[in-house]
């Protein structure tokens, strides 16, 4: 069922498990993730879902989607699934060759949203509850998550401001990724924009698992010392 896509106006990234390439987040919808990841994964093994058009692999008994169904999944009511969990894989034949240990790892991740030892994935092992409200993701490469974060920020800015926004440069995107270690909070609801510049308030709020508490920070925090600013299509971080 196609659903209206939300645009949450804060992003929170908890990188307390940074060294394990694991991130907890609020504010990034599945459709935003899939629009901003490069290249987009096309083969997803669905460990928890309510998608009606998934295929079944008879050897592993896992359901999955390929490029034939992926756009339909992105447009579906993922929020309505409640729990949504998947890993990406290379090709359909890989599902036939999963070992008993790998199947056990995938079932464990689908049940508890963490690895038993090592999750069989290509690039991503993804778990969310109430799409965009609580997300936990394991990545194979930190650069992938760095790019996703910066591109999702630009996507939101373009939607909110209806302006052309230049990409965030690599030096700043690396700083933002590093900042997730202290709990990166980006508040688009307090965005300041005029003809000359766009200013996005950013702060560190620590490590939260309760995203209800994170959402309340949107109004509780009133004094921001760090701003990400675009002026003349150039980005810089400003400490005030």
C-alpha positions in Angstrom: 0.0 0.0 0.0 1.5 3.3 -1.0 1.7 5.8 1.8 2.4 9.5 2.2 6.1 9.9 2.9 7.0 11.8 6.1 9.7 14.5 6.4 10.9 14.6 10.0 12.5 17.9 11.0 15.2 16.6 13.3 18.0 14.1 12.8 19.7 12.4 15.8 22.6 10.0 15.4 23.9 8.1 18.4 27.3 6.7 17.5 28.2 5.2 20.8 29.1 1.9 18.9 31.1 3.8 16.3 34.0 1.4 16.4 31.5 -1.5 15.6 30.2 0.5 12.7 26.8 0.7 14.3 24.6 3.8 14.5 21.2 4.5 16.2 19.1 7.2 14.8 15.9 9.2 14.7 14.7 11.1 11.7 15.8 9.2 8.7 13.0 7.4 6.9 13.6 4.2 4.8 12.7 6.0 1.6 15.2 8.8 2.4 17.8 6.2 3.1 17.2 4.5 -0.2 17.1 7.8 -2.1 20.4 8.9 -0.6 22.6 5.7 -0.5 25.0 5.3 -3.5 24.7 2.9 -5.1 21.3 1.8 -4.0 21.1 -1.8 -2.8 18.6 -3.7 -5.0 18.5 -7.1 -3.2 17.2 -7.1 0.3 16.6 -10.1 2.5 13.5 -9.1 4.6 13.8 -10.5 8.1 10.9 -8.5 9.6 8.3 -6.8 7.4 4.7 -6.8 6.1 5.4 -6.3 2.4 2.9 -8.2 0.3 5.1 -8.7 -2.8 8.2 -10.4 -1.3 9.6 -13.6 -2.9 10.4 -16.7 -0.9 13.7 -18.5 -1.2 12.9 -22.2 -0.7 16.4 -23.2 0.5 16.8 -20.6 3.3 13.1 -19.9 3.8 13.9 -16.2 3.9 11.7 -13.7 2.0 13.4 -11.1 -0.2 13.0 -8.4 -2.8 15.1 -7.6 -5.9 15.2 -4.7 -8.3 11.9 -5.9 -9.6 10.1 -5.1 -6.4 12.3 -2.5 -4.6 10.5 0.6 -5.8 7.2 -0.9 -4.6 8.8 -1.6 -1.2 10.1 2.0 -0.9 6.7 3.4 -1.7 4.9 1.0 0.8 3.7 1.8 4.3 6.9 0.9 6.0 5.9 2.8 9.1 2.9 0.5 9.4 5.1 -2.5 9.6 6.1 -1.6 13.1 9.4 -3.6 13.1 11.2 -3.6 9.8 14.5 -5.5 9.4 16.7 -6.4 6.4 20.1 -7.1 5.1 21.4 -6.6 1.6 23.0 -9.3 -0.5 24.7 -9.6 -3.9 22.6 -11.9 -6.0 19.7 -14.3 -5.6 21.9 -17.4 -5.8 23.6 -16.2 -2.5 20.4 -17.2 -0.6 20.7 -20.8 -1.8 24.2 -21.0 -0.4 23.6 -19.7 3.1 25.1 -22.0 5.8 23.3 -23.1 8.9 25.5 -20.7 10.9 24.7 -17.8 8.6 20.9 -18.5 8.8 21.2 -18.6 12.6 23.0 -15.2 12.6 20.3 -13.7 10.4 17.5 -15.1 12.6 19.3 -13.7 15.7 19.6 -10.3 14.1 16.0 -10.3 13.0 14.9 -11.2 16.5 17.2 -9.0 18.7 18.6 -6.4 16.2 22.2 -7.2 17.1 24.8 -9.7 15.8 25.4 -13.1 17.5 28.9 -13.0 16.0 28.9 -11.6 12.4 25.8 -10.6 10.4 25.9 -11.9 6.8 25.5 -8.7 4.8 26.9 -7.0 1.8 26.9 -3.4 3.1 24.0 -2.9 5.5 22.1 -4.7 8.3 19.1 -2.5 9.0 16.5 -2.5 11.8 13.8 0.1 12.4 10.8 0.4 14.6 8.1 2.9 13.4 10.0 3.9 10.3 12.1 7.0 11.0 11.4 7.0 14.8 14.0 4.4 15.8 16.6 3.0 13.5 19.7 0.8 14.2 22.1 0.1 11.4 25.4 -1.8 11.0 27.5 -0.7 8.0 30.4 -2.5 6.3 32.1 0.9 5.4 31.8 4.1 7.5 32.1 6.1 4.3 28.7 4.8 3.3 27.0 6.2 6.4 28.9 9.5 6.1 27.6 9.9 2.6 24.0 8.9 3.6 24.0 11.4 6.5 25.2 14.4 4.3 22.8 13.5 1.4 19.8 13.1 3.7 20.5 16.5 5.2 20.6 18.1 1.7 17.4 16.2 0.8 15.6 17.6 3.8 16.9 21.1 3.2 15.7 21.1 -0.4 12.3 19.9 0.6 12.0 22.5 3.5 13.4 25.5 1.7 12.5 24.7 -1.9 15.9 26.0 -2.8 18.8 24.6 -4.7 21.3 23.4 -2.1 24.9 22.5 -2.9 26.4 19.2 -1.6 28.1 19.2 1.8 31.9 18.9 1.2 33.8 15.9 2.3 35.8 17.7 5.1 32.5 18.8 6.8 30.8 15.5 6.2 33.7 13.7 8.0 33.3 16.1 11.0 29.6 15.4 11.2 30.2 11.7 11.2 32.8 12.0 13.9 30.4 14.1 15.9 28.0 11.2 16.1 30.2 9.7 18.7 28.8 12.3 21.1 25.2 12.1 19.9 24.7 14.5 16.9 21.5 16.5 17.0 20.5 18.5 13.9 17.4 20.6 14.3 15.8 21.6 11.0 12.8 23.1 12.9 15.1 25.9 14.1 16.5 26.5 10.6 17.4 30.1 9.8 17.2 31.1 6.2 17.3 34.3 4.2 18.4 35.5 0.7 22.0 35.3 1.7 22.4 32.1 3.7 21.0 29.0 5.3 21.9 28.2 8.9 21.3 24.8 10.5 21.7 24.5 14.3 23.7 21.5 15.5 24.7 20.3 19.0 25.9 17.2 20.9 23.3 15.7 23.3 24.8 12.4 24.3 23.7 8.8 23.9 19.9 8.3 23.9 18.0 5.1 23.1 14.7 6.6 24.0 13.6 8.5 20.9 10.6 10.0 22.7 13.2 11.9 24.9 15.1 12.9 21.8 12.0 14.3 20.2 11.4 16.5 23.2 14.9 18.0 22.8 13.6 19.8 19.7 11.9 22.4 21.9 13.9 22.0 25.1 17.2 23.1 23.4 17.2 26.8 22.7 20.8 27.8 22.7 23.0 26.4 19.8 26.7 27.1 19.7 27.4 25.4 16.4 25.8 26.2 13.1 26.3 24.6 9.7 26.0 27.5 7.3 25.7 27.7 3.5 26.5 31.0 1.9 27.2 31.6 -1.8 26.8 27.8 -2.3 29.7 27.2 0.1 29.5 25.4 3.4 31.2 26.1 6.7 30.8 25.2 10.4 30.6 28.2 12.7 31.1 28.2 16.5 29.3 31.0 18.3 
